């Protein structure tokens, strides 16, 4: 009986470590910006930049071709700025459960369960992010 309990504890421990490892890849251990490379609306000329931090906060920004960088906000739309790992393959991003398809240090692909909308992101180079945004935005 003790061996079974010990085995279960080891399995749970590995599962928790995998969840933390995936979360660290998403938030970079402190904060991380991701550039969306696949857009549902390819006619938009700018770039969507997604922000994730270790405190579970997220945000979206829009970078225009001219270089202007602004928080992505839509009037009269409630925007949820939170994210969290549910398990090692599922994350709650904004207001949607998302299946993580691929994650490593430079590529993050996930699909929203409800809308079936696929997001393909790559690590955003620092040159895309204005200096004043290179920190945890919400403390």
N, CA, C and O atoms as CSV, one atom per row, in Angstrom:
chain,resi,resn,atom,element,x,y,z
A,1,UNK,N,N,0.824,-1.192,0.000
A,1,UNK,CA,C,0.000,0.000,0.000
A,1,UNK,C,C,0.870,1.258,0.000
A,1,UNK,O,O,0.577,2.226,-0.701
A,2,UNK,N,N,1.950,1.230,0.801
A,2,UNK,CA,C,2.848,2.378,0.869
A,2,UNK,C,C,3.511,2.635,-0.488
A,2,UNK,O,O,3.735,3.784,-0.871
A,3,UNK,N,N,3.819,1.556,-1.207
A,3,UNK,CA,C,4.444,1.701,-2.527
A,3,UNK,C,C,3.491,2.361,-3.517
A,3,UNK,O,O,3.917,3.162,-4.349
A,4,UNK,N,N,2.218,2.033,-3.431
A,4,UNK,CA,C,1.219,2.627,-4.327
A,4,UNK,C,C,1.076,4.116,-4.040
A,4,UNK,O,O,1.021,4.928,-4.965
A,5,UNK,N,N,1.014,4.472,-2.772
A,5,UNK,CA,C,0.902,5.887,-2.393
A,5,UNK,C,C,2.138,6.645,-2.839
A,5,UNK,O,O,2.030,7.754,-3.362
A,6,UNK,N,N,3.303,6.063,-2.637
A,6,UNK,CA,C,4.549,6.697,-3.074
A,6,UNK,C,C,4.566,6.886,-4.588
A,6,UNK,O,O,4.977,7.939,-5.077
A,7,UNK,N,N,4.130,5.896,-5.318
A,7,UNK,CA,C,4.063,5.986,-6.778
A,7,UNK,C,C,3.106,7.092,-7.218
A,7,UNK,O,O,3.414,7.847,-8.140
A,8,UNK,N,N,1.962,7.192,-6.573
A,8,UNK,CA,C,0.996,8.252,-6.899
A,8,UNK,C,C,1.574,9.639,-6.614
A,8,UNK,O,O,1.369,10.569,-7.394
A,9,UNK,N,N,2.290,9.778,-5.506
A,9,UNK,CA,C,2.923,11.057,-5.181
A,9,UNK,C,C,3.968,11.443,-6.221
A,9,UNK,O,O,4.074,12.613,-6.589
A,10,UNK,N,N,4.722,10.490,-6.685
A,10,UNK,CA,C,5.735,10.760,-7.717
A,10,UNK,C,C,5.070,11.194,-9.019
A,10,UNK,O,O,5.536,12.130,-9.668
A,11,UNK,N,N,3.997,10.532,-9.403
A,11,UNK,CA,C,3.275,10.891,-10.633
A,11,UNK,C,C,2.713,12.303,-10.533
A,11,UNK,O,O,2.830,13.089,-11.473
A,12,UNK,N,N,2.103,12.627,-9.398
A,12,UNK,CA,C,1.549,13.977,-9.193
A,12,UNK,C,C,2.669,15.012,-9.233
A,12,UNK,O,O,2.494,16.091,-9.799
A,13,UNK,N,N,3.801,14.698,-8.647
A,13,UNK,CA,C,4.941,15.612,-8.640
A,13,UNK,C,C,5.423,15.914,-10.061
A,13,UNK,O,O,5.691,17.068,-10.396
A,14,UNK,N,N,5.533,14.872,-10.898
A,14,UNK,CA,C,5.953,15.073,-12.288
A,14,UNK,C,C,4.935,15.913,-13.049
A,14,UNK,O,O,5.319,16.765,-13.849
A,15,UNK,N,N,3.648,15.690,-12.816
A,15,UNK,CA,C,2.602,16.448,-13.499
A,15,UNK,C,C,2.679,17.921,-13.121
A,15,UNK,O,O,2.536,18.786,-13.985
A,16,UNK,N,N,2.902,18.218,-11.852
A,16,UNK,CA,C,3.012,19.613,-11.412
A,16,UNK,C,C,4.234,20.277,-12.010
A,16,UNK,O,O,4.171,21.442,-12.403
A,17,UNK,N,N,5.358,19.553,-12.089
A,17,UNK,CA,C,6.567,20.113,-12.678
A,17,UNK,C,C,6.359,20.435,-14.152
A,17,UNK,O,O,6.828,21.472,-14.622
A,18,UNK,N,N,5.670,19.574,-14.891
A,18,UNK,CA,C,5.411,19.808,-16.308
A,18,UNK,C,C,4.547,21.064,-16.483
A,18,UNK,O,O,4.794,21.869,-17.381
A,19,UNK,N,N,3.543,21.226,-15.631
A,19,UNK,CA,C,2.673,22.400,-15.676
A,19,UNK,C,C,3.484,23.680,-15.443
A,19,UNK,O,O,3.294,24.669,-16.150
A,20,UNK,N,N,4.388,23.664,-14.455
A,20,UNK,CA,C,5.237,24.828,-14.170
A,20,UNK,C,C,6.188,25.106,-15.326
A,20,UNK,O,O,6.452,26.261,-15.659
A,21,UNK,N,N,6.702,24.038,-15.936
A,21,UNK,CA,C,7.626,24.187,-17.067
A,21,UNK,C,C,6.924,24.871,-18.243
A,21,UNK,O,O,7.492,25.764,-18.872
A,22,UNK,N,N,5.706,24.458,-18.538
A,22,UNK,CA,C,4.942,25.073,-19.632
A,22,UNK,C,C,4.633,26.524,-19.297
A,22,UNK,O,O,4.760,27.393,-20.160
A,23,UNK,N,N,4.230,26.804,-18.060
A,23,UNK,CA,C,3.951,28.189,-17.644
A,23,UNK,C,C,5.202,29.049,-17.790
A,23,UNK,O,O,5.112,30.198,-18.222
A,24,UNK,N,N,6.373,28.505,-17.433
A,24,UNK,CA,C,7.625,29.240,-17.573
A,24,UNK,C,C,7.940,29.547,-19.033
A,24,UNK,O,O,8.491,30.606,-19.333
A,25,UNK,N,N,7.604,28.650,-19.933
A,25,UNK,CA,C,7.823,28.913,-21.355
A,25,UNK,C,C,6.904,30.033,-21.845
A,25,UNK,O,O,7.304,30.853,-22.671
A,26,UNK,N,N,5.676,30.063,-21.336
A,26,UNK,CA,C,4.724,31.104,-21.764
A,26,UNK,C,C,5.131,32.467,-21.226
A,26,UNK,O,O,5.133,33.447,-21.972
A,27,UNK,N,N,5.479,32.547,-19.939
A,27,UNK,CA,C,5.776,33.858,-19.345
A,27,UNK,C,C,7.265,34.179,-19.258
A,27,UNK,O,O,7.635,35.236,-18.747
A,28,UNK,N,N,8.115,33.298,-19.741
A,28,UNK,CA,C,9.549,33.567,-19.742
A,28,UNK,C,C,10.161,33.588,-18.348
A,28,UNK,O,O,11.296,34.037,-18.185
A,29,UNK,N,N,9.436,33.113,-17.339
A,29,UNK,CA,C,9.937,33.135,-15.970
A,29,UNK,C,C,9.697,34.463,-15.272
A,29,UNK,O,O,9.743,34.524,-14.043
A,30,UNK,N,N,9.443,35.520,-16.017
A,30,UNK,CA,C,9.180,36.855,-15.473
A,30,UNK,C,C,8.088,37.511,-16.299
A,30,UNK,O,O,6.991,37.769,-15.802
A,31,UNK,N,N,8.392,37.779,-17.559
A,31,UNK,CA,C,7.399,38.248,-18.522
A,31,UNK,C,C,7.894,37.916,-19.915
A,31,UNK,O,O,9.090,37.716,-20.130
A,32,UNK,N,N,6.969,37.860,-20.859
A,32,UNK,CA,C,7.366,37.552,-22.222
A,32,UNK,C,C,6.354,38.139,-23.199
A,32,UNK,O,O,5.151,38.150,-22.942
A,33,UNK,N,N,6.863,38.620,-24.308
A,33,UNK,CA,C,6.022,39.114,-25.389
A,33,UNK,C,C,6.050,38.111,-26.531
A,33,UNK,O,O,7.100,37.573,-26.881
A,34,UNK,N,N,4.884,37.870,-27.100
A,34,UNK,CA,C,4.742,36.980,-28.240
A,34,UNK,C,C,4.128,37.755,-29.397
A,34,UNK,O,O,3.209,38.548,-29.190
A,35,UNK,N,N,4.615,37.541,-30.592
A,35,UNK,CA,C,4.099,38.187,-31.796
A,35,UNK,C,C,3.203,37.190,-32.519
A,35,UNK,O,O,3.622,36.075,-32.830
A,36,UNK,N,N,1.962,37.603,-32.783
A,36,UNK,CA,C,1.038,36.708,-33.483
A,36,UNK,C,C,1.379,36.725,-34.968
A,36,UNK,O,O,1.381,37.779,-35.604
A,37,UNK,N,N,1.669,35.540,-35.516
A,37,UNK,CA,C,2.059,35.464,-36.928
A,37,UNK,C,C,0.934,34.949,-37.813
A,37,UNK,O,O,0.966,35.129,-39.030
A,38,UNK,N,N,-0.053,34.314,-37.209
A,38,UNK,CA,C,-1.238,33.909,-37.967
A,38,UNK,C,C,-2.389,34.727,-37.435
A,38,UNK,O,O,-2.718,34.640,-36.252
A,39,UNK,N,N,-3.013,35.531,-38.298
A,39,UNK,CA,C,-4.118,36.381,-37.874
A,39,UNK,C,C,-5.408,35.906,-38.523
A,39,UNK,O,O,-5.435,35.606,-39.717
A,40,UNK,N,N,-6.491,35.836,-37.726
A,40,UNK,CA,C,-7.790,35.485,-38.315
A,40,UNK,C,C,-8.205,36.476,-39.411
A,40,UNK,O,O,-8.896,36.102,-40.358
A,41,UNK,N,N,-7.781,37.743,-39.279
A,41,UNK,CA,C,-8.089,38.750,-40.284
A,41,UNK,C,C,-6.787,39.219,-40.934
A,41,UNK,O,O,-6.158,40.151,-40.434
A,42,UNK,N,N,-6.368,38.592,-42.038
A,42,UNK,CA,C,-5.081,38.939,-42.651
A,42,UNK,C,C,-5.057,40.325,-43.309
A,42,UNK,O,O,-3.998,40.781,-43.739
A,43,UNK,N,N,-6.201,40.995,-43.390
A,43,UNK,CA,C,-6.233,42.319,-44.005
A,43,UNK,C,C,-5.763,43.414,-43.055
A,43,UNK,O,O,-5.486,44.531,-43.493
A,44,UNK,N,N,-5.668,43.111,-41.758
A,44,UNK,CA,C,-5.145,44.097,-40.809
A,44,UNK,C,C,-3.664,44.314,-41.102
A,44,UNK,O,O,-2.905,43.347,-41.174
A,45,UNK,N,N,-3.238,45.566,-41.271
A,45,UNK,CA,C,-1.859,45.819,-41.673
A,45,UNK,C,C,-0.829,45.694,-40.553
A,45,UNK,O,O,0.353,45.495,-40.836
A,46,UNK,N,N,-1.236,45.803,-39.306
A,46,UNK,CA,C,-0.282,45.799,-38.202
A,46,UNK,C,C,-0.038,44.423,-37.611
A,46,UNK,O,O,-0.430,43.400,-38.171
A,47,UNK,N,N,0.618,44.432,-36.468
A,47,UNK,CA,C,0.990,43.200,-35.790
A,47,UNK,C,C,0.387,43.178,-34.392
A,47,UNK,O,O,0.430,44.180,-33.678
A,48,UNK,N,N,-0.176,42.037,-34.001
A,48,UNK,CA,C,-0.681,41.869,-32.643
A,48,UNK,C,C,0.459,41.308,-31.790
A,48,UNK,O,O,1.095,40.317,-32.149
A,49,UNK,N,N,0.700,41.962,-30.657
A,49,UNK,CA,C,1.722,41.537,-29.711
A,49,UNK,C,C,1.005,41.131,-28.421
A,49,UNK,O,O,0.232,41.912,-27.867
A,50,UNK,N,N,1.260,39.913,-27.946
A,50,UNK,CA,C,0.627,39.410,-26.725
A,50,UNK,C,C,1.649,39.393,-25.592
A,50,UNK,O,O,2.802,39.006,-25.782
A,51,UNK,N,N,1.211,39.814,-24.428
A,51,UNK,CA,C,2.053,39.895,-23.235
A,51,UNK,C,C,1.548,38.908,-22.188
A,51,UNK,O,O,0.347,38.847,-21.926
A,52,UNK,N,N,2.450,38.137,-21.589
A,52,UNK,CA,C,2.113,37.235,-20.492
A,52,UNK,C,C,3.145,37.438,-19.391
A,52,UNK,O,O,4.336,37.551,-19.682
A,53,UNK,N,N,2.715,37.486,-18.132
A,53,UNK,CA,C,3.694,37.568,-17.054
A,53,UNK,C,C,3.454,36.502,-15.996
A,53,UNK,O,O,2.431,35.816,-15.998
A,54,UNK,N,N,4.428,36.379,-15.090
A,54,UNK,CA,C,4.386,35.319,-14.082
A,54,UNK,C,C,3.278,35.512,-13.059
A,54,UNK,O,O,2.946,34.578,-12.329
A,55,UNK,N,N,2.699,36.709,-12.993
A,55,UNK,CA,C,1.617,36.984,-12.052
A,55,UNK,C,C,0.252,36.596,-12.608
A,55,UNK,O,O,-0.769,36.827,-11.961
A,56,UNK,N,N,0.229,36.007,-13.807
A,56,UNK,CA,C,-1.033,35.594,-14.408
A,56,UNK,C,C,-1.741,36.705,-15.158
A,56,UNK,O,O,-2.928,36.582,-15.462
A,57,UNK,N,N,-1.045,37.780,-15.461
A,57,UNK,CA,C,-1.642,38.877,-16.220
A,57,UNK,C,C,-1.249,38.735,-17.691
A,57,UNK,O,O,-0.166,38.254,-18.025
A,58,UNK,N,N,-2.156,39.165,-18.546
A,58,UNK,CA,C,-1.889,39.166,-19.984
A,58,UNK,C,C,-2.444,40.453,-20.567
A,58,UNK,O,O,-3.316,41.093,-19.980
A,59,UNK,N,N,-1.935,40.816,-21.707
A,59,UNK,CA,C,-2.434,41.991,-22.405
A,59,UNK,C,C,-2.138,41.824,-23.883
A,59,UNK,O,O,-1.335,40.980,-24.281
A,60,UNK,N,N,-2.794,42.636,-24.683
A,60,UNK,CA,C,-2.545,42.633,-26.122
A,60,UNK,C,C,-2.255,44.053,-26.569
A,60,UNK,O,O,-2.862,45.017,-26.104
A,61,UNK,N,N,-1.315,44.143,-27.479
A,61,UNK,CA,C,-0.932,45.424,-28.047
A,61,UNK,C,C,-0.993,45.313,-29.556
A,61,UNK,O,O,-0.999,44.220,-30.122
A,62,UNK,N,N,-1.038,46.460,-30.185
A,62,UNK,CA,C,-1.074,46.507,-31.638
A,62,UNK,C,C,0.076,47.394,-32.083
A,62,UNK,O,O,0.212,48.527,-31.621
A,63,UNK,N,N,0.897,46.880,-32.974
A,63,UNK,CA,C,2.002,47.668,-33.531
A,63,UNK,C,C,1.678,47.956,-34.986
A,63,UNK,O,O,1.604,47.054,-35.821
A,64,UNK,N,N,1.486,49.239,-35.267
A,64,UNK,CA,C,1.178,49.665,-36.631
A,64,UNK,C,C,2.439,49.617,-37.490
A,64,UNK,O,O,3.550,49.662,-36.962
A,65,UNK,N,N,2.274,49.525,-38.809
A,65,UNK,CA,C,3.454,49.511,-39.695
A,65,UNK,C,C,4.370,50.721,-39.494
A,65,UNK,O,O,5.572,50.637,-39.747
A,66,UNK,N,N,3.805,51.849,-39.041
A,66,UNK,CA,C,4.611,53.047,-38.797
A,66,UNK,C,C,5.480,52.910,-37.545
A,66,UNK,O,O,6.371,53.728,-37.317
A,67,UNK,N,N,5.223,51.868,-36.725
A,67,UNK,CA,C,5.979,51.675,-35.494
A,67,UNK,C,C,5.216,52.086,-34.250
A,67,UNK,O,O,5.660,51.808,-33.136
A,68,UNK,N,N,4.069,52.747,-34.418
A,68,UNK,CA,C,3.250,53.174,-33.279
A,68,UNK,C,C,2.769,51.946,-32.515
A,68,UNK,O,O,2.248,51.003,-33.112
A,69,UNK,N,N,2.942,51.957,-31.200
A,69,UNK,CA,C,2.642,50.816,-30.334
A,69,UNK,C,C,1.546,51.236,-29.361
A,69,UNK,O,O,1.708,52.216,-28.634
A,70,UNK,N,N,0.439,50.510,-29.342
A,70,UNK,CA,C,-0.695,50.916,-28.506
A,70,UNK,C,C,-1.384,49.680,-27.926
A,70,UNK,O,O,-1.398,48.614,-28.542
A,71,UNK,N,N,-1.953,49.844,-26.735
A,71,UNK,CA,C,-2.729,48.752,-26.125
A,71,UNK,C,C,-3.935,48.483,-27.011
A,71,UNK,O,O,-4.611,49.416,-27.444
A,72,UNK,N,N,-4.203,47.222,-27.279
A,72,UNK,CA,C,-5.315,46.809,-28.127
A,72,UNK,C,C,-6.588,46.848,-27.290
A,72,UNK,O,O,-6.794,45.982,-26.440
A,73,UNK,N,N,-7.436,47.832,-27.517
A,73,UNK,CA,C,-8.676,47.926,-26.754
A,73,UNK,C,C,-9.826,48.243,-27.702
A,73,UNK,O,O,-9.689,49.018,-28.650
A,74,UNK,N,N,-10.955,47.622,-27.414
A,74,UNK,CA,C,-12.154,47.838,-28.212
A,74,UNK,C,C,-13.202,48.441,-27.286
A,74,UNK,O,O,-13.540,47.835,-26.269
A,75,UNK,N,N,-13.724,49.625,-27.616
A,75,UNK,CA,C,-14.732,50.240,-26.754
A,75,UNK,C,C,-15.927,49.307,-26.538
A,75,UNK,O,O,-16.333,48.581,-27.446
A,76,UNK,N,N,-16.470,49.337,-25.347
A,76,UNK,CA,C,-17.661,48.563,-24.975
A,76,UNK,C,C,-17.446,47.053,-24.996
A,76,UNK,O,O,-18.419,46.300,-25.016
A,77,UNK,N,N,-16.204,46.595,-24.992
A,77,UNK,CA,C,-15.934,45.164,-24.944
A,77,UNK,C,C,-15.167,44.876,-23.656
A,77,UNK,O,O,-14.150,45.511,-23.378
A,78,UNK,N,N,-15.655,43.922,-22.878
A,78,UNK,CA,C,-14.983,43.527,-21.641
A,78,UNK,C,C,-13.781,42.665,-22.010
A,78,UNK,O,O,-13.935,41.618,-22.638
A,79,UNK,N,N,-12.612,43.093,-21.631
A,79,UNK,CA,C,-11.379,42.388,-21.968
A,79,UNK,C,C,-10.784,41.798,-20.695
A,79,UNK,O,O,-10.443,42.538,-19.773
A,80,UNK,N,N,-10.657,40.494,-20.634
A,80,UNK,CA,C,-10.130,39.812,-19.454
A,80,UNK,C,C,-8.611,39.709,-19.584
A,80,UNK,O,O,-8.105,39.138,-20.549
A,81,UNK,N,N,-7.894,40.257,-18.621
A,81,UNK,CA,C,-6.443,40.327,-18.684
A,81,UNK,C,C,-5.773,39.289,-17.783
A,81,UNK,O,O,-4.798,39.599,-17.099
A,82,UNK,N,N,-6.282,38.087,-17.780
A,82,UNK,CA,C,-5.713,37.045,-16.932
A,82,UNK,C,C,-5.422,35.786,-17.748
A,82,UNK,O,O,-6.041,35.535,-18.782
A,83,UNK,N,N,-4.481,35.018,-17.260
A,83,UNK,CA,C,-4.196,33.708,-17.833
A,83,UNK,C,C,-3.694,32.815,-16.706
A,83,UNK,O,O,-3.121,33.302,-15.731
A,84,UNK,N,N,-3.906,31.519,-16.839
A,84,UNK,CA,C,-3.369,30.562,-15.880
A,84,UNK,C,C,-3.330,29.177,-16.507
A,84,UNK,O,O,-4.104,28.865,-17.413
A,85,UNK,N,N,-2.432,28.367,-16.018
A,85,UNK,CA,C,-2.336,26.987,-16.474
A,85,UNK,C,C,-3.365,26.157,-15.724
A,85,UNK,O,O,-3.472,26.258,-14.501
A,86,UNK,N,N,-4.119,25.342,-16.438
A,86,UNK,CA,C,-5.060,24.418,-15.820
A,86,UNK,C,C,-4.355,23.078,-15.612
A,86,UNK,O,O,-4.397,22.508,-14.522
A,87,UNK,N,N,-3.719,22.590,-16.651
A,87,UNK,CA,C,-2.847,21.416,-16.553
A,87,UNK,C,C,-1.738,21.611,-17.577
A,87,UNK,O,O,-1.598,22.711,-18.111
A,88,UNK,N,N,-0.954,20.595,-17.866
A,88,UNK,CA,C,0.210,20.803,-18.737
A,88,UNK,C,C,-0.135,20.972,-20.216
A,88,UNK,O,O,0.756,21.276,-21.008
A,89,UNK,N,N,-1.401,20.785,-20.618
A,89,UNK,CA,C,-1.783,20.981,-22.023
A,89,UNK,C,C,-2.945,21.959,-22.195
A,89,UNK,O,O,-3.362,22.225,-23.323
A,90,UNK,N,N,-3.468,22.491,-21.107
A,90,UNK,CA,C,-4.610,23.400,-21.177
A,90,UNK,C,C,-4.327,24.651,-20.356
A,90,UNK,O,O,-3.840,24.576,-19.228
A,91,UNK,N,N,-4.638,25.794,-20.938
A,91,UNK,CA,C,-4.485,27.069,-20.242
A,91,UNK,C,C,-5.782,27.843,-20.356
A,91,UNK,O,O,-6.523,27.700,-21.329
A,92,UNK,N,N,-6.046,28.659,-19.359
A,92,UNK,CA,C,-7.183,29.570,-19.400
A,92,UNK,C,C,-6.606,30.921,-19.782
A,92,UNK,O,O,-5.896,31.540,-18.990
A,93,UNK,N,N,-6.907,31.387,-20.999
A,93,UNK,CA,C,-6.347,32.641,-21.508
A,93,UNK,C,C,-7.499,33.588,-21.794
A,93,UNK,O,O,-8.355,33.305,-22.632
A,94,UNK,N,N,-7.513,34.717,-21.091
A,94,UNK,CA,C,-8.610,35.665,-21.238
A,94,UNK,C,C,-9.861,35.079,-20.633
A,94,UNK,O,O,-9.970,34.958,-19.412
A,95,UNK,N,N,-10.792,34.718,-21.462
A,95,UNK,CA,C,-12.034,34.109,-20.961
A,95,UNK,C,C,-12.313,32.808,-21.696
A,95,UNK,O,O,-13.469,32.438,-21.901
A,96,UNK,N,N,-11.255,32.117,-22.089
A,96,UNK,CA,C,-11.433,30.903,-22.874
A,96,UNK,C,C,-10.452,29.813,-22.453
A,96,UNK,O,O,-9.280,30.087,-22.195
A,97,UNK,N,N,-10.937,28.583,-22.387
A,97,UNK,CA,C,-10.039,27.445,-22.210
A,97,UNK,C,C,-9.329,27.209,-23.538
A,97,UNK,O,O,-9.962,27.201,-24.594
A,98,UNK,N,N,-8.032,27.020,-23.482
A,98,UNK,CA,C,-7.239,26.854,-24.702
A,98,UNK,C,C,-6.395,25.593,-24.617
A,98,UNK,O,O,-5.810,25.291,-23.576
A,99,UNK,N,N,-6.338,24.868,-25.715
A,99,UNK,CA,C,-5.507,23.684,-25.824
A,99,UNK,C,C,-4.150,24.111,-26.373
A,99,UNK,O,O,-4.068,24.694,-27.454
A,100,UNK,N,N,-3.099,23.821,-25.635
A,100,UNK,CA,C,-1.749,24.159,-26.082
A,100,UNK,C,C,-1.273,23.055,-27.012
A,100,UNK,O,O,-1.117,21.904,-26.604
A,101,UNK,N,N,-1.046,23.420,-28.262
A,101,UNK,CA,C,-0.610,22.443,-29.262
A,101,UNK,C,C,0.903,22.314,-29.286
A,101,UNK,O,O,1.441,21.207,-29.304
A,102,UNK,N,N,1.583,23.448,-29.287
A,102,UNK,CA,C,3.045,23.466,-29.341
A,102,UNK,C,C,3.529,24.592,-28.447
A,102,UNK,O,O,2.985,25.696,-28.456
A,103,UNK,N,N,4.564,24.289,-27.674
A,103,UNK,CA,C,5.184,25.341,-26.862
A,103,UNK,C,C,6.661,25.033,-26.725
A,103,UNK,O,O,7.050,23.925,-26.353
A,104,UNK,N,N,7.470,26.019,-27.028
A,104,UNK,CA,C,8.892,25.962,-26.720
A,104,UNK,C,C,9.338,27.394,-26.515
A,104,UNK,O,O,8.490,28.280,-26.413
A,105,UNK,N,N,10.620,27.657,-26.450
A,105,UNK,CA,C,11.090,29.000,-26.131
A,105,UNK,C,C,10.755,30.030,-27.210
A,105,UNK,O,O,10.727,31.227,-26.925
A,106,UNK,N,N,10.501,29.588,-28.442
A,106,UNK,CA,C,10.280,30.551,-29.517
A,106,UNK,C,C,8.954,30.417,-30.247
A,106,UNK,O,O,8.606,31.303,-31.027
A,107,UNK,N,N,8.196,29.342,-30.024
A,107,UNK,CA,C,6.911,29.143,-30.713
A,107,UNK,C,C,5.845,28.744,-29.695
A,107,UNK,O,O,6.086,27.918,-28.815
A,108,UNK,N,N,4.659,29.349,-29.831
A,108,UNK,CA,C,3.537,29.062,-28.939
A,108,UNK,C,C,2.285,28.980,-29.810
A,108,UNK,O,O,1.856,29.981,-30.385
A,109,UNK,N,N,1.704,27.792,-29.904
A,109,UNK,CA,C,0.501,27.583,-30.713
A,109,UNK,C,C,-0.590,27.035,-29.804
A,109,UNK,O,O,-0.401,26.031,-29.118
A,110,UNK,N,N,-1.740,27.715,-29.812
A,110,UNK,CA,C,-2.864,27.224,-29.019
A,110,UNK,C,C,-4.174,27.462,-29.757
A,110,UNK,O,O,-4.259,28.327,-30.630
A,111,UNK,N,N,-5.196,26.684,-29.396
A,111,UNK,CA,C,-6.516,26.790,-30.005
A,111,UNK,C,C,-7.546,27.019,-28.908
A,111,UNK,O,O,-7.579,26.300,-27.909
A,112,UNK,N,N,-8.383,28.027,-29.107
A,112,UNK,CA,C,-9.470,28.280,-28.170
A,112,UNK,C,C,-10.508,27.179,-28.343
A,112,UNK,O,O,-10.949,26.917,-29.462
A,113,UNK,N,N,-10.902,26.533,-27.252
A,113,UNK,CA,C,-11.856,25.426,-27.332
A,113,UNK,C,C,-13.214,25.885,-27.871
A,113,UNK,O,O,-13.785,25.237,-28.748
A,114,UNK,N,N,-13.721,26.983,-27.357
A,114,UNK,CA,C,-15.073,27.419,-27.705
A,114,UNK,C,C,-15.176,27.915,-29.146
A,114,UNK,O,O,-16.033,27.463,-29.904
A,115,UNK,N,N,-14.298,28.846,-29.518
A,115,UNK,CA,C,-14.387,29.444,-30.860
A,115,UNK,C,C,-13.635,28.656,-31.924
A,115,UNK,O,O,-13.770,28.938,-33.114
A,116,UNK,N,N,-12.851,27.681,-31.510
A,116,UNK,CA,C,-12.022,26.894,-32.433
A,116,UNK,C,C,-11.068,27.795,-33.226
A,116,UNK,O,O,-10.732,27.511,-34.376
A,117,UNK,N,N,-10.647,28.876,-32.589
A,117,UNK,CA,C,-9.755,29.851,-33.217
A,117,UNK,C,C,-8.312,29.495,-32.850
A,117,UNK,O,O,-7.976,29.375,-31.672
A,118,UNK,N,N,-7.472,29.328,-33.858
A,118,UNK,CA,C,-6.082,28.930,-33.649
A,118,UNK,C,C,-5.186,30.164,-33.629
A,118,UNK,O,O,-5.305,31.047,-34.478
A,119,UNK,N,N,-4.290,30.210,-32.648
A,119,UNK,CA,C,-3.334,31.314,-32.517
A,119,UNK,C,C,-1.931,30.763,-32.681
A,119,UNK,O,O,-1.545,29.812,-32.002
A,120,UNK,N,N,-1.177,31.360,-33.577
A,120,UNK,CA,C,0.210,30.967,-33.797
A,120,UNK,C,C,1.073,32.174,-33.456
A,120,UNK,O,O,0.981,33.220,-34.099
A,121,UNK,N,N,1.913,32.015,-32.435
A,121,UNK,CA,C,2.742,33.114,-31.965
A,121,UNK,C,C,4.212,32.714,-31.960
A,121,UNK,O,O,4.554,31.548,-31.761
A,122,UNK,N,N,5.066,33.691,-32.182
A,122,UNK,CA,C,6.511,33.495,-32.044
A,122,UNK,C,C,7.019,34.515,-31.038
A,122,UNK,O,O,6.404,35.563,-30.841
A,123,UNK,N,N,8.134,34.210,-30.408
A,123,UNK,CA,C,8.699,35.135,-29.434
A,123,UNK,C,C,8.977,36.469,-30.126
A,123,UNK,O,O,9.645,36.524,-31.159
A,124,UNK,N,N,8.456,37.527,-29.544
A,124,UNK,CA,C,8.645,38.858,-30.138
A,124,UNK,C,C,10.051,39.355,-29.829
A,124,UNK,O,O,10.485,39.319,-28.677
A,125,UNK,N,N,10.759,39.817,-30.845
A,125,UNK,CA,C,12.090,40.373,-30.582
A,125,UNK,C,C,11.966,41.684,-29.797
A,125,UNK,O,O,10.994,42.421,-29.961
A,126,UNK,N,N,12.946,41.963,-28.956
A,126,UNK,CA,C,12.918,43.185,-28.149
A,126,UNK,C,C,12.783,44.443,-28.994
A,126,UNK,O,O,12.257,45.450,-28.519
A,127,UNK,N,N,13.244,44.403,-30.227
A,127,UNK,CA,C,13.184,45.593,-31.085
A,127,UNK,C,C,11.735,46.005,-31.390
A,127,UNK,O,O,11.492,47.157,-31.750
A,128,UNK,N,N,10.772,45.086,-31.252
A,128,UNK,CA,C,9.362,45.422,-31.484
A,128,UNK,C,C,8.710,46.090,-30.283
A,128,UNK,O,O,7.678,46.744,-30.428
A,129,UNK,N,N,9.290,45.937,-29.111
A,129,UNK,CA,C,8.680,46.394,-27.871
A,129,UNK,C,C,9.343,47.684,-27.397
A,129,UNK,O,O,10.550,47.699,-27.156
A,130,UNK,N,N,8.574,48.769,-27.260
A,130,UNK,CA,C,9.165,50.000,-26.725
A,130,UNK,C,C,9.744,49.766,-25.323
A,130,UNK,O,O,9.238,48.938,-24.565
A,131,UNK,N,N,10.790,50.492,-24.994
A,131,UNK,CA,C,11.501,50.302,-23.731
A,131,UNK,C,C,10.568,50.367,-22.527
A,131,UNK,O,O,10.709,49.564,-21.605
A,132,UNK,N,N,9.624,51.298,-22.510
A,132,UNK,CA,C,8.748,51.465,-21.336
A,132,UNK,C,C,7.815,50.277,-21.103
A,132,UNK,O,O,7.200,50.186,-20.041
A,133,UNK,N,N,7.697,49.372,-22.063
A,133,UNK,CA,C,6.858,48.192,-21.903
A,133,UNK,C,C,7.649,46.933,-21.563
A,133,UNK,O,O,7.060,45.862,-21.414
A,134,UNK,N,N,8.947,47.038,-21.439
A,134,UNK,CA,C,9.775,45.856,-21.158
A,134,UNK,C,C,9.868,45.618,-19.654
A,134,UNK,O,O,10.940,45.733,-19.060
A,135,UNK,N,N,8.743,45.288,-19.054
A,135,UNK,CA,C,8.666,45.027,-17.630
A,135,UNK,C,C,7.322,44.374,-17.342
A,135,UNK,O,O,6.496,44.225,-18.242
A,136,UNK,N,N,7.103,43.989,-16.109
A,136,UNK,CA,C,5.780,43.503,-15.739
A,136,UNK,C,C,4.870,44.716,-15.676
A,136,UNK,O,O,5.124,45.658,-14.924
A,137,UNK,N,N,3.805,44.689,-16.470
A,137,UNK,CA,C,2.918,45.835,-16.551
A,137,UNK,C,C,2.024,45.984,-15.325
A,137,UNK,O,O,1.727,47.102,-14.905
A,138,UNK,N,N,1.603,44.888,-14.763
A,138,UNK,CA,C,0.664,44.928,-13.653
A,138,UNK,C,C,1.293,44.274,-12.451
A,138,UNK,O,O,1.614,43.087,-12.489
A,139,UNK,N,N,1.473,45.017,-11.394
A,139,UNK,CA,C,2.128,44.462,-10.211
A,139,UNK,C,C,1.156,44.250,-9.100
A,139,UNK,O,O,1.538,43.787,-8.025
